[in-house]
Amino acid sequence: MDVTTRARIRAGDQHAFAGLFDEFAKAVYNHAYRLTGDWSAAEDVVSLTFLEAWRLRERIDPDGGSLRPWLLGVATNVTRNQRRAARRHQEAMARMPRADPVPDFADELIGRVADAQRLTDVRAAFAKLRRHEQDVLSLCVGAGLDYAEAAEALGIPVGTVRSRLSRARKKLELAAGPRQVRDDRGTAVRSVKESTP
């Protein structure tokens, strides 16, 4: 490299500096790759090396030969600084408190949607029952009363409670229709009827 080119680079001549980049970018890249072992990191080192070379251009000795050794020295320092920064970042991250794992809410959401749909279906089927069947079902299934307690609450015989409850359950089973049970792979295993609580 002639003295004139060095002087132009020292003076901030962008065209002369672009020529420096064109001439030595590949050498800097290869050196950076040897130091980092990573293509992407080497590209970052090349960018930072030429930014740093531009910043330090006034330190270039006006006399001398190729600027390749100087650029490779800058690249070595840049790589060292990058490693130091990465190590500090990792150490800082290691000191950070660990965040609690965020549970996957997808399964719960799917369950809620399915539950909401099932509740809508049950309400629709319940609404189709006769009023006296709704009363018996609400007391026996919903409130947990036994036959005698439901009979007492409604002022009807125990046998009537039993027959109304039986008819109500059958109507709900018919309204729900058959439901397929699936294994872990989603394959249908058997068909069962939806049971009421």
Residue pairs with C-beta under 8 A, 6 or more apart in sequence:
1 64
1 65
1 66
1 67
3 62
3 63
5 16
5 19
5 20
6 60
6 61
6 62
6 63
6 64
6 67
7 62
8 15
8 16
9 16
9 17
9 20
9 57
9 60
9 67
10 57
10 58
10 60
10 62
12 57
17 53
17 54
17 57
20 53
20 67
20 71
21 50
24 67
24 68
24 71
25 46
25 50
27 68
27 71
27 72
28 45
28 46
28 49
28 50
28 71
28 72
28 75
29 42
29 43
29 45
29 46
31 72
31 75
31 76
32 41
32 42
32 43
32 45
32 46
32 49
32 75
32 78
32 79
33 39
33 42
35 42
35 45
35 75
35 76
35 79
36 42
36 45
36 79
36 82
41 82
44 82
45 75
45 78
45 79
45 82
46 75
48 78
48 82
49 71
49 74
49 75
49 78
52 74
52 77
52 78
53 70
53 71
53 74
56 74
60 67
60 70
121 175
121 176
122 172
122 176
122 196
124 175
125 171
125 172
125 175
125 176
126 134
126 137
126 172
128 171
128 175
129 137
129 168
129 171
129 172
132 154
132 164
133 164
133 165
133 167
133 168
133 171
134 168
135 154
136 150
136 154
136 161
136 164
136 165
136 168
137 165
137 168
137 169
137 172
137 196
139 145
139 149
139 150
139 153
139 154
140 146
140 147
140 150
140 161
140 165
141 165
141 196
141 197
145 153
147 158
147 161
147 162
147 165
148 158
150 161
150 165
151 157
151 158
151 160
151 161
154 161
169 196
172 194
172 196
173 193
173 194
173 195
173 196
176 193
176 194
177 193
177 194
178 191
178 192
178 193
178 194
179 191
179 192
179 193
179 194
180 188
180 189
180 190
180 191
180 192
181 188
181 189
181 190
181 191
181 192
182 188
182 189
183 189
